[in-house]
Amino acid sequence: MSYIKGKLRNLIFESDSGYKVGLFRIKETDDTELEFNKVVTFTGYFAELNTEDTYILKGRYIYNDRYGYQYNVDSYERIEPEGKEAIIEFLSSSLIKGCGEKTAIKIVDKLGENALNLIKENRNNLLLVPGITNKAATKIYESILMYSSTDQIIVELKEMGFTIKEALIILNKFGNDSIEQVKNNIFQLWELIDFDKLDRIFLRCLGDIESDLRIKACIINSFKLMSMVEGNTYFSFIEIASFIRSKYQIFVNEEELNKYLEELIDNKSIIKVHEKYFLKDYYDMEENVAESLLKIDKLSKEHIDNFDELIKEIENNYQVKYNIEQKKAIKDALENRITIITGGPGTGKTTIINAIVKLYINLKKLNFKDVINDIALLAPTGRASKKMAESTGLGAMTIHRYLKWNKEKNDFQVNELNKNQHKLIIVDEVSMIDINLFNALIKGVNSNIKLILVGDANQLPSVGPGNVLNDLINSEVFTYCPLTKIYRQSDNSYIPVLAREIKDKQLSPDFMEQKDDYNFLNVNSNKIKEMISKIVLMSKAKGLDENSIQILAPMYKGENGIDNLNLLLQDLYNPRADGKKESKVGDVIYREGDKVLQLVNNPDCNVFNGDIGFIEKIKKKVGDSNKLIYLIDFDGNKVEYEKDDLSSIKHAYAITIHKAQGSEFAHVIMPVCKSYYKMLYNKLLYTGVSRAKKSLVIIGEAEAFMLGINNEYSNGRKTALIDQLMNKI
């Protein structure tokens, strides 16, 4: 790390969070690549900067492929003026109110080079200067205090344990009251800063484990954590008591806990309905979704008199044939305001989406511009939206992109105050959507729409809280079209049949017999990796590479876990070779040519959770030879990662079934063994099997497979969306 000392020349960019890009003129530095009087571009997080102060910036001078050389600032400090001339210049600057150059000279002549400290210590010291009035002294004194207060606040927050970025977040929220606000209630920052960090700072600097303030904050955070782990939107008294004991070591009796809950209910943080305790946010989300959907559904419906002729025309034009239930789903979707269409693999959901879009365009006589303005095709993942786009020939996008998600603020720019104006909205893979995202989507669209929700109700539920698709179906309020007829690729194909058998928990006696698209290799768990190796090598000999084959497993750890499988598969698909660069990050080796999975949404780079790409190149960072750049190609979208960014990717030769949801793969290999027992349950196996498009190979223990099929572990999410709908009809 080096330093540069000098003055701001001008700002180029600044965000609400305090991130700034600007030009800085260097007066002093210890970086051999930089020189006196040089102007450099800098980036970093700052409070207010001005062109009149002198600053010391600490960081690194590096090269960015997109923006060129930049000085990346890790920390900074403002230097108070030193020497008579500098102090006079400062006092007579625009920063100080009520003080011109003549007055500044008088102040320095009287108070000397320690003038600024003397003024801060006692306002009345200014009255010792000849000619300064009471009013002028007050203006000068307040200006100097305001000037220095920001720096002092940041110093104090850093001493507590906050980073500069976090300190700026607090400063932007509370201004000069930041320290007082943090000391009064540090937990009010939970939406902006990690709760566990706030709790650690509280216990170290501000309070004790039995503080009422802490207990109530921990109860609120417990609701959030339990909801994310279990998917519920409400909890019982006993569940709350158990969680706060284990997570936060809060041991209060029933009477005391009830008192805290009542206080949280009184201040509207928690809602209690009968014996159900809701975090207010989740209660409001389910209530808003119910109200909004009922409002949409009550609007006038359309009737298509010549539907049979129109569907026949589509069948002739596109060489398809729809069965009775598919035709009903298409007609219902075009006539009703809200329609839910579900079905397992091979039932034609994608074909139906295509038909709905084409018929809607014909019925409304839409031109190209109208199609863009009127129709939105959405999905929760990038891969699922890409599949929609390919099947319809129209643009599709993730829900986050549609709602213009702001990653920095974690909010949506499209919302109830700024709605999108599309008239037909089709959402695929709805089983993956939690109540938070669905509520955001409903807020961001008008009531005067056709909303078509498509999914597979038997797949895994959303990662976040809620059970949106199943709740909407089970409410029996909206038009519901289940697709049941399976279209096999051949008489001996089995994948869609197996998926249904898993759903119904009725495996056919011949489920271990080889079919055209399916094979079950019954081996002991200690032979699974060996068998996967054999299949991969045979597949490679047939020209099938890692692009074509996806290994799906339930968990990361263990002998047959994903981490171990990826080590094995990396050596099979992408072994070390001369001229092929690689880099070790922790215990993981990343190599050019590696298949990788994106773990989080990054809309700025158009990369989303579940996207799969390949490391195209590993290269030294220009201007900083100690750093590496990893260029990853996501289906033509090339994104640069630095070492610190690699926490958002993992190897993808083997991935979890959860991460595979919303995607399809030509060929799937799925290991199954008893050591997965914690993660072997019906919906997980169903989801894994239904990812396979052309072939499926299950490797492992038949007994474990059958046990998993009969395990309903994922059932029973506690949600109130159905109750909200019933209460409002």
C-alpha positions in Angstrom: 0.0 0.0 0.0 1.3 3.5 -0.9 0.1 7.0 -0.2 -0.5 10.2 -2.2 -0.8 13.6 -0.7 -2.4 16.6 -2.5 -5.7 18.2 -3.5 -8.9 17.2 -5.3 -9.0 18.7 -8.7 -12.6 17.7 -9.5 -15.1 14.8 -9.1 -16.2 12.7 -12.1 -18.8 10.5 -10.4 -20.3 10.0 -7.0 -23.0 7.6 -5.7 -25.4 7.9 -2.8 -23.4 5.4 -0.8 -20.3 7.6 -0.9 -18.4 5.9 -3.7 -16.5 8.6 -5.7 -14.4 8.8 -8.8 -12.3 11.9 -9.4 -9.0 13.6 -10.4 -6.4 14.3 -7.8 -3.2 16.4 -8.1 -0.2 14.9 -6.2 2.0 17.0 -4.1 3.8 14.2 -2.3 3.9 10.3 -2.6 6.0 7.2 -1.8 4.8 5.4 -4.9 7.7 5.1 -7.4 5.3 4.9 -10.4 3.9 8.4 -9.5 5.5 11.8 -9.4 5.0 15.3 -8.0 2.3 17.4 -9.6 0.9 14.5 -11.6 -2.9 14.3 -11.9 -4.4 10.8 -11.3 -7.8 9.3 -11.4 -8.9 7.9 -8.0 -11.7 5.7 -6.8 -13.0 4.9 -3.3 -15.5 5.6 -0.5 -15.4 9.1 1.0 -17.5 11.6 2.9 -17.5 15.1 1.5 -14.5 16.1 -0.6 -13.6 19.7 -1.6 -11.0 21.3 -3.8 -9.6 23.5 -1.1 -8.5 20.9 1.4 -5.3 18.8 1.4 -5.8 15.0 1.7 -3.7 11.9 2.2 -5.1 9.0 0.2 -3.8 5.5 1.0 -4.2 2.7 -1.5 -2.8 1.2 -4.7 -2.1 2.5 -8.2 -3.4 -0.1 -10.6 -4.5 -0.6 -14.2 -8.2 -1.2 -15.0 -8.8 -2.8 -18.5 -11.8 -0.6 -19.0 -10.8 2.7 -17.4 -7.0 2.7 -17.5 -4.7 3.6 -14.5 -6.5 4.5 -11.3 -5.5 5.0 -7.6 -7.8 2.7 -5.6 -8.2 4.3 -2.2 -8.6 2.1 0.9 -8.4 4.9 3.5 -7.9 8.6 3.7 -7.5 11.6 6.0 -8.0 15.3 5.6 -5.0 17.4 6.6 -5.7 20.5 8.7 -3.9 23.6 7.3 -0.4 24.1 8.7 1.6 27.3 8.7 0.3 30.9 8.8 -0.3 31.2 5.0 -2.2 27.9 4.8 -4.4 28.8 7.8 -5.2 32.3 6.3 -6.1 30.6 3.0 -8.3 28.1 4.8 -10.1 30.7 6.9 -10.8 33.0 4.0 -12.0 30.1 1.8 -15.7 29.3 1.0 -15.6 26.6 3.7 -15.7 29.2 6.5 -18.7 31.6 6.7 -18.3 35.2 7.9 -14.5 35.4 7.4 -12.8 37.2 4.6 -9.0 37.5 4.0 -8.5 40.6 6.1 -10.3 39.0 9.1 -8.4 35.7 8.6 -5.1 37.7 8.8 -6.2 39.4 12.0 -7.1 36.0 13.5 -3.8 34.4 12.7 -1.9 37.5 13.9 -3.7 37.3 17.2 -4.0 33.6 17.8 -1.0 32.3 15.9 -0.5 29.0 14.1 -2.6 27.2 16.7 -5.6 29.4 15.8 -7.9 26.5 14.6 -7.5 24.5 17.8 -8.0 27.5 20.0 -11.2 28.4 18.2 -12.6 24.8 18.5 -11.7 24.8 22.2 -13.5 28.0 23.0 -15.6 30.2 20.7 -14.8 33.2 22.8 -11.2 33.1 21.7 -12.4 34.8 18.5 -13.6 37.7 20.5 -10.0 38.5 21.4 -9.4 39.4 17.8 -9.9 43.1 17.2 -13.0 44.0 15.1 -14.7 40.6 15.3 -18.4 40.8 16.4 -20.4 38.3 18.3 -22.3 37.3 15.2 -19.2 36.8 13.1 -17.5 34.8 15.8 -20.5 32.4 15.9 -20.5 31.9 12.1 -16.7 31.2 12.0 -16.9 28.9 15.0 -19.8 26.8 13.7 -18.2 26.6 10.2 -14.9 25.2 11.7 -16.8 22.7 13.9 -18.9 21.5 10.9 -15.7 21.2 8.9 -14.0 19.0 11.4 -17.0 17.0 12.7 -17.2 14.6 9.7 -13.6 13.5 10.2 -14.1 12.9 13.9 -17.3 10.9 13.3 -15.5 8.6 10.9 -12.6 8.2 13.3 -15.0 7.2 16.1 -16.9 4.8 14.0 -13.7 3.1 12.8 -12.6 2.8 16.4 -15.8 1.0 17.2 -15.1 -1.5 14.4 -16.9 -0.2 11.4 -15.2 0.0 8.0 -14.9 3.3 6.1 -17.7 2.2 3.8 -19.9 1.3 6.8 -19.0 4.6 8.5 -20.1 6.5 5.4 -23.3 4.6 5.2 -24.0 5.6 8.8 -22.9 9.2 8.2 -25.1 9.5 5.1 -28.1 8.3 7.1 -27.6 10.3 10.4 -25.2 13.1 9.6 -23.7 14.9 12.6 -26.0 12.8 14.9 -24.3 9.5 13.8 -22.4 8.7 17.0 -25.4 9.5 19.2 -27.7 7.4 17.0 -25.4 4.4 17.0 -25.0 4.6 20.8 -28.7 5.0 21.3 -29.7 2.0 19.0 -27.0 0.4 16.9 -29.5 -2.2 15.7 -31.5 0.3 13.7 -28.7 -0.2 11.1 -29.6 -3.9 10.5 -30.9 -3.2 6.9 -27.6 -1.5 6.0 -25.0 -3.5 7.9 -24.7 -7.2 8.8 -26.6 -7.9 12.1 -24.0 -10.2 13.6 -21.4 -7.4 13.2 -23.7 -4.9 14.8 -24.2 -7.4 17.7 -20.5 -7.9 18.2 -19.9 -4.1 18.2 -22.8 -3.7 20.7 -21.4 -6.3 23.1 -17.9 -5.0 22.9 -18.6 -1.2 23.0 -22.1 -0.3 24.0 -24.1 -2.8 26.1 -24.5 -6.3 27.5 -26.0 -9.6 26.5 -29.2 -9.0 28.7 -29.9 -5.6 27.4 -33.6 -5.1 26.5 -32.6 -3.3 23.3 -30.4 -6.3 22.2 -33.0 -8.9 23.1 -35.7 -7.2 21.0 -33.3 -6.7 18.1 -32.2 -10.4 18.3 -35.9 -11.5 18.3 -36.5 -9.5 15.1 -33.4 -10.9 13.5 -34.4 -14.4 14.5 -37.6 -14.1 12.5 -35.5 -13.3 9.4 -33.0 -16.1 9.9 -35.7 -18.7 10.6 -37.7 -17.6 7.6 -34.6 -17.9 5.3 -33.7 -21.4 6.7 -37.2 -22.9 7.0 -39.2 -20.9 4.4 -41.9 -20.0 6.8 -43.6 -16.5 7.1 -44.8 -17.0 10.6 -43.7 -18.9 13.8 -45.0 -20.1 17.1 -44.0 -18.8 20.5 -42.0 -22.0 21.2 -40.1 -21.8 18.0 -39.0 -18.2 18.8 -37.9 -19.1 22.3 -35.9 -22.0 21.1 -34.1 -20.1 18.4 -33.1 -17.1 20.5 -31.6 -19.5 23.1 -29.5 -21.4 20.6 -28.4 -18.5 18.4 -28.0 -15.6 20.8 -27.8 -17.2 24.2 -30.9 -15.3 25.4 -32.4 -17.3 28.3 -35.6 -15.6 29.3 -38.7 -17.3 30.9 -42.0 -17.5 29.1 -43.4 -14.4 30.9 -40.4 -12.2 30.0 -40.4 -13.4 26.3 -44.1 -12.7 26.1 -43.4 -9.1 27.4 -40.8 -8.5 24.7 -43.1 -9.9 22.0 -45.9 -7.6 23.2 -43.7 -4.6 23.0 -42.6 -5.5 19.5 -46.3 -6.0 18.6 -47.1 -2.5 20.0 -44.4 -0.8 17.9 -45.6 -2.7 14.8 -42.4 -4.7 14.3 -44.4 -8.0 14.7 -47.9 -8.9 13.8 -49.8 -11.6 15.9 -52.8 -13.4 14.4 -54.2 -15.9 16.9 -51.1 -17.8 18.0 -49.1 -17.0 14.8 -46.2 -14.5 15.0 -45.3 -12.7 11.8 -42.5 -10.3 11.0 -44.5 -7.3 9.8 -42.6 -7.2 6.5 -43.7 -10.8 5.6 -47.2 -10.2 6.8 -47.5 -7.1 4.7 -46.1 -8.9 1.6 -48.6 -11.7 1.8 -51.4 -9.2 2.4 -50.3 -7.0 -0.6 -50.0 -10.0 -2.9 -53.5 -11.2 -2.0 -55.1 -7.8 -2.4 -53.3 -7.1 -5.7 -54.0 -10.4 -7.3 -57.7 -10.3 -6.4 -57.9 -6.8 -7.8 -56.4 -8.0 -11.1 -58.6 -11.1 -11.2 -61.8 -9.1 -10.7 -61.3 -7.0 -13.9 -63.3 -7.9 -16.9 -62.4 -11.0 -18.9 -62.3 -11.6 -22.6 -64.1 -14.3 -24.7 -62.6 -15.7 -27.8 -65.3 -17.0 -30.1 -63.1 -18.4 -32.9 -60.5 -20.0 -30.6 -60.7 -23.4 -32.5 -59.9 -21.7 -35.8 -57.1 -19.7 -34.3 -55.5 -22.7 -32.6 -55.8 -24.8 -35.7 -53.9 -22.1 -37.6 -51.1 -22.1 -35.1 -50.9 -25.9 -35.3 -50.7 -25.8 -39.1 -48.1 -23.0 -39.1 -45.8 -24.5 -36.6 -46.4 -28.3 -37.1 -47.6 -28.9 -33.6 -50.6 -30.7 -32.1 -52.2 -29.7 -28.8 -54.2 -32.1 -26.6 -57.4 -31.1 -24.9 -55.8 -29.9 -21.6 -53.2 -27.9 -23.5 -55.8 -26.2 -25.6 -57.8 -25.4 -22.4 -54.7 -23.9 -20.8 -54.0 -21.7 -23.8 -57.6 -20.5 -24.1 -57.9 -19.9 -20.3 -54.7 -17.9 -20.3 -55.9 -15.7 -23.1 -59.4 -15.2 -21.7 -58.7 -14.8 -17.9 -56.8 -12.1 -16.0 -54.8 -14.6 -13.9 -54.0 -18.2 -15.0 -51.8 -20.8 -13.3 -50.3 -23.5 -15.6 -48.4 -26.3 -14.0 -46.9 -29.6 -15.3 -44.0 -31.9 -14.9 -41.3 -32.6 -17.6 -42.6 -33.6 -21.0 -46.1 -32.1 -20.5 -45.5 -29.2 -22.9 -45.3 -26.1 -20.7 -42.8 -24.4 -23.0 -44.9 -25.3 -26.1 -47.9 -23.7 -24.4 -46.1 -20.4 -23.6 -45.1 -20.2 -27.2 -48.7 -20.7 -28.4 -50.1 -18.1 -25.9 -47.6 -15.5 -27.1 -48.3 -16.1 -30.8 -52.1 -16.1 -30.4 -52.0 -13.0 -28.3 -50.0 -11.2 -31.0 -52.5 -12.3 -33.6 -55.5 -11.4 -31.6 -54.2 -7.9 -30.7 -52.7 -7.4 -34.2 -49.4 -6.3 -32.6 -46.5 -4.9 -34.6 -42.9 -5.4 -33.6 -42.9 -2.3 -31.4 -46.2 -3.3 -29.8 -44.8 -6.7 -28.9 -41.9 -5.1 -27.0 -44.2 -2.6 -25.2 -47.0 -5.0 -24.4 -45.5 -8.4 -23.7 -43.0 -9.3 -20.9 -41.6 -12.8 -20.5 -39.9 -13.3 -17.1 -38.2 -16.0 -15.1 -36.3 -16.0 -11.8 -33.0 -17.2 -13.3 -30.9 -16.2 -16.3 -30.9 -19.7 -17.7 -34.7 -20.0 -17.4 -35.2 -16.6 -19.1 -32.9 -17.7 -21.9 -34.9 -20.8 -22.4 -38.1 -18.7 -22.8 -36.4 -16.4 -25.3 -35.2 -19.4 -27.4 -38.6 -21.1 -27.4 -40.6 -17.9 -28.3 -38.1 -16.0 -30.4 -38.9 -13.0 -28.2 -36.8 -11.2 -25.6 -37.1 -12.6 -22.0 -35.4 -11.5 -18.9 -34.9 -12.2 -15.2 -37.4 -10.6 -12.8 -34.6 -8.7 -11.1 -33.6 -7.2 -14.4 -37.2 -6.4 -15.3 -37.7 -4.6 -12.0 -34.3 -2.8 -12.4 -32.8 -4.1 -9.2 -30.2 -1.8 -7.6 -27.6 -4.1 -6.2 -26.0 -1.3 -4.1 -29.3 -0.3 -2.4 -30.9 -3.7 -2.7 -34.1 -2.2 -4.0 -36.1 -2.1 -7.2 -36.4 1.0 -9.3 -39.6 -0.4 -10.9 -42.1 -0.3 -8.0 -45.6 0.9 -6.9 -44.5 4.5 -7.7 -42.9 3.6 -11.1 -44.8 0.7 -12.7 -44.0 -1.1 -16.0 -46.8 -0.9 -18.6 -46.8 -4.3 -20.1 -50.2 -5.9 -20.7 -49.3 -9.6 -21.0 -46.9 -11.0 -18.4 -45.8 -14.6 -18.4 -43.7 -15.8 -15.6 -42.0 -19.2 -15.8 -40.4 -21.3 -13.0 -42.8 -19.7 -10.4 -42.0 -22.4 -7.9 -38.6 -20.8 -7.4 -40.0 -17.4 -6.5 -40.3 -16.4 -2.9 -42.8 -14.0 -1.4 -40.4 -11.1 -1.3 -39.6 -11.2 -5.1 -43.2 -12.0 -6.0 -44.5 -9.0 -4.0 -41.9 -6.8 -5.7 -43.1 -8.0 -9.1 -46.8 -7.4 -8.3 -46.0 -3.9 -7.0 -44.2 -3.1 -10.3 -47.0 -3.9 -12.7 -50.4 -2.4 -13.4 -53.7 -4.1 -12.4 -55.0 -4.0 -16.0 -52.9 -7.0 -17.2 -53.1 -10.7 -18.1 -50.8 -12.6 -15.7 -49.8 -16.1 -16.5 -47.9 -18.1 -13.9 -46.1 -21.2 -15.2 -44.3 -23.8 -13.1 -44.0 -27.2 -11.7 -45.6 -27.4 -8.3 -43.8 -30.6 -7.4 -40.3 -29.0 -7.7 -38.3 -27.7 -4.7 -39.8 -24.6 -3.1 -38.2 -21.2 -3.2 -34.9 -20.7 -1.3 -36.4 -17.6 0.4 -39.6 -17.6 2.5 -43.0 -18.2 1.1 -44.8 -20.9 -0.9 -46.2 -18.7 -3.6 -47.1 -21.2 -6.4 -48.6 -23.9 -4.2 -50.5 -21.4 -2.1 -52.1 -19.8 -5.2 -53.0 -23.2 -6.5 -54.4 -24.5 -3.2 -56.4 -21.3 -2.6 -58.6 -22.4 -5.6 -59.3 -18.7 -6.3 -57.6 -18.4 -9.7 -58.0 -20.3 -13.0 -55.8 -23.4 -12.7 -54.7 -25.6 -15.6 -52.6 -28.6 -14.6 -51.0 -30.5 -17.4 -50.8 -34.2 -16.9 -50.3 -35.9 -20.2 -46.7 -36.8 -20.8 -45.2 -36.8 -24.3 -42.4 -39.4 -24.5 -39.5 -39.0 -26.9 -39.8 -42.7 -27.7 -41.9 -45.7 -26.4 -38.9 -46.7 -24.3 -38.2 -43.2 -22.8 -38.6 -43.0 -19.1 -37.4 -39.6 -17.7 -40.9 -37.9 -17.5 -42.5 -41.1 -16.4 -40.0 -41.5 -13.6 -40.6 -37.9 -12.5 -44.3 -38.6 -12.2 -43.6 -41.8 -10.3 -41.4 -40.0 -7.8 -44.1 -37.3 -7.4 -46.8 -40.0 -6.7 -44.3 -42.0 -4.6 -45.2 -45.1 -6.8 -42.0 -46.4 -8.4 -42.7 -49.0 -11.1 -41.0 -52.4 -10.4 -38.7 -52.0 -13.4 -37.3 -48.6 -12.3 -33.8 -50.1 -12.3 -34.1 -51.4 -15.9 -32.2 -49.6 -18.6 -34.3 -47.5 -21.0 -33.6 -45.4 -24.1 -33.0 -42.3 -22.0 -32.3 -43.8 -18.6 -30.1 -46.1 -16.6 -29.8 -46.9 -12.9 -26.4 -48.2 -11.9 -26.8 -49.9 -8.5 -23.4 -49.6 -6.7 -22.2 -49.1 -3.2 -21.4 -45.6 -2.1 -17.6 -46.2 -2.2 -17.8 -47.0 -5.9 -19.8 -43.9 -7.0 -16.8 -41.8 -7.9 -15.2 -44.7 -9.8 -18.4 -45.3 -11.8 -18.8 -41.5 -12.5 -15.2 -41.6 -13.9 -16.0 -44.5 -16.2 -19.1 -42.9 -17.5 -17.4 -39.5 -18.1 -14.5 -41.2 -20.0 -16.9 -43.2 -22.1 -19.0 -40.1 -22.8 -15.9 -38.1 -23.8 -15.0 -40.9 -26.3 -18.4 -40.4 -27.8 -17.8 -36.7 -28.2 -19.9 -35.5 -25.1 -18.0 -32.9 -23.1 -18.7 -31.0 -19.9 -21.0 -28.7 -22.0 -23.3 -31.6 -22.6 -23.2 -33.4 -19.3 -24.1 -32.1 -15.8 -23.6 -34.0 -12.5 -26.2 -33.1 -9.9 -25.8 -33.9 -6.2 -27.7 -32.8 -3.0 -24.8 -31.6 -0.9 -21.2 -30.2 -0.9 -19.5 -32.1 1.8 -18.6 -35.8 2.2 -16.9 -38.4 0.1 -19.5 -38.1 -2.6 -20.2 -34.5 -2.1 -20.0 -31.8 -4.8 -16.6 -30.5 -3.6 -14.9 -33.9 -4.0 -16.7 -34.6 -7.2 -15.5 -31.3 -8.7 -11.9 -32.2 -7.9 -12.3 -35.5 -9.7 -14.2 -34.1 -12.6 -11.8 -31.1 -13.1 -8.9 -33.6 -13.6 -11.0 -35.6 -16.1 -12.4 -32.7 -18.1 -9.7 -30.1 -17.7 -6.4 -31.5 -16.4 -3.3 -29.5 -15.7 -1.3 -28.9 -19.0 1.7 -26.9 -20.2 0.6 -23.4 -21.3 -2.7 -23.6 -19.4 -2.6 -21.1 -16.6 -4.1 -21.8 -13.2 -4.4 -20.1 -9.8 -4.9 -21.5 -6.3 -7.4 -19.6 -4.2 -7.6 -21.1 -0.7 -7.9 -24.9 -1.3 -9.4 -24.5 -4.7 -7.4 -24.5 -8.0 -9.0 -22.4 -10.8 -7.7 -23.3 -14.3 -8.2 -21.9 -17.8 -11.0 -23.9 -19.3 -12.8 -24.7 -16.0 -16.5 -24.8 -15.9 -17.9 -22.5 -13.2 -21.2 -21.5 -11.6 -22.3 -18.0 -10.6 -23.7 -18.0 -7.0 -25.2 -14.5 -6.7 -27.0 -12.0 -8.9 -24.9 -9.4 -10.5 -27.2 -7.4 -12.8 -24.4 -4.8 -13.6 -22.5 -7.6 -15.5 -25.7 -9.3 -16.7 -24.8 -12.5 -14.7 -27.2 -14.2 -12.4 -27.4 -16.8 -9.7 -27.3 -20.2 -11.5 -25.5 -19.1 -14.7 -22.8 -21.4 -15.9 -19.7 -20.2 -17.7 -16.1 -21.2 -18.5 -12.8 -19.5 -17.4 -11.5 -18.3 -20.8 -8.3 -16.7 -19.5 -6.3 -16.1 -16.4 -3.9 -13.1 -16.8 -1.9 -10.6 -14.7 -3.6 -7.3 -14.0 -2.0 -4.6 -16.0 -0.3 -2.1 -13.7 -0.4 -4.6 -10.7 1.5 -7.8 -11.5 0.6 -9.2 -8.1 -3.0 -9.4 -9.0 -4.8 -11.8 -11.4 -7.8 -11.3 -13.7 -10.1 -14.2 -14.4 -12.0 -13.7 -17.6 -15.2 -15.9 -17.5 -17.4 -16.5 -20.6 -21.1 -16.9 -19.8 -22.6 -17.9 -23.2 -20.8 -15.0 -24.9 -21.1 -12.6 -22.0 -17.5 -12.1 -20.8 -17.0 -10.9 -17.3 -13.8 -10.1 -15.5 -13.3 -11.3 -11.9 -10.5 -10.5 -9.4 -9.5 -12.8 -6.7 -11.8 -11.2 -4.2 -14.7 -11.8 -6.6 -14.2 -15.5 -6.7 -16.3 -16.1 -3.6 -19.3 -15.6 -6.0 -18.3 -18.6 -8.2 -17.7 -22.3 -7.7 -16.7 -25.1 -10.0 -19.7 -26.4 -11.9 -18.8 -29.9 -13.2 -21.0 -31.0 -10.3 -23.6 -28.6 -8.8 -26.4 -28.8 -6.3 -29.9 -29.8 -7.4 -31.1 -26.5 -5.9 -28.7 -24.5 -8.2 -29.9 -26.5 -11.2 -33.5 -25.5 -10.7 -34.8 -23.4 -13.6 -32.3 -25.1 -15.9 -32.3 -28.1 -18.3 -29.3 -30.2 -19.3 -29.0 -32.6 -22.2 -27.5 -35.3 -20.1 -27.6 -35.6 -16.3 -25.7 -37.9 -14.0 -27.1 -38.0 -10.5 -25.4 -39.9 -7.6 -27.6 -41.1 -4.8 -26.4 -42.7 -1.5 -27.3 -43.0 2.1 -24.6 -40.5 3.2 -26.8 -37.8 1.6 -29.6 -38.8 4.0 -30.1 -35.2 5.3 -30.8 -34.0 1.8 -32.6 -36.9 0.3 -36.3 -36.1 0.0 -39.1 -36.4 -2.6 -39.1 -32.9 -4.1 -35.3 -32.8 -4.4 -35.1 -36.1 -6.3 -38.0 -35.0 -8.5 -36.3 -31.7 -9.3 -33.0 -33.5 -10.1 -34.6 -36.1 -12.4 -36.7 -33.4 -14.2 -33.5 -31.4 -15.1 -32.5 -34.1 -17.7 -33.6 -33.5 -21.2 -32.1 -36.4 -23.3 -30.6 -38.9 -20.8 -30.4 -39.6 -17.1 -28.0 -41.9 -15.3 -28.6 -42.5 -11.5 -25.6 -44.0 -9.8 -25.7 -45.4 -6.3 -27.8 -47.2 -3.8 -31.4 -48.2 -4.8 -32.4 -48.3 -1.2 -31.3 -44.7 -0.6 -33.2 -43.7 -3.7 -36.4 -45.3 -2.5 -36.0 -43.9 1.0 -35.6 -40.4 -0.5 -38.7 -40.7 -2.6 -40.8 -41.5 0.4 -39.3 -38.7 2.5 -41.6 -35.6 2.6 -39.0 -33.5 4.4 -39.8 -30.4 2.3 -43.5 -30.3 3.0 -45.3 -28.1 5.5 -44.1 -24.6 5.0 -46.0 -22.3 7.3 -47.4 -19.4 5.2 -50.5 -17.2 5.3 -51.1 -16.3 1.7 -54.2 -18.6 1.4 -55.6 -17.1 4.6 -55.1 -13.6 3.3 -56.9 -14.5 0.0 -59.8 -16.1 1.9 -60.2 -13.1 4.2 -60.4 -10.7 1.3 -62.8 -12.5 -1.1 
